[in-house]
Amino acid sequence: MIRGSAGERARQAARGLERAIEQQSVPGPYTDIVRRVQRRYAQRAAAGPNPSATPSTVPDAPDVGARPR
């Protein structure tokens, strides 16, 4: 399990992705997109939590726990 702040986890993931790219575990045509996606994750992690992205509590449907027919 990776522990630490979101920013630290993003940096660890970035290092792992760079190793995967260097070892050619990521196919060549995908290296650019992998780097761009990782860069976005790192930016979001550095910005901190997004309260609007936190799911709200929704009550269970009335039939939760009901026996199937």
Number of C-alpha atoms within 10 A of each C-alpha: 3 9 7 9 12 18 17 15 15 21 18 13 16 18 12 12 18 18 13 14 18 11 10 11 12 15 10 9 8 10 17 11 10 15 15 11 11 18 15 12 18 19 13 15 18 15 11 11 11 9 7 7 7 8 7 7 6 6 6 8 7 7 8 7 8 7 6 5 3
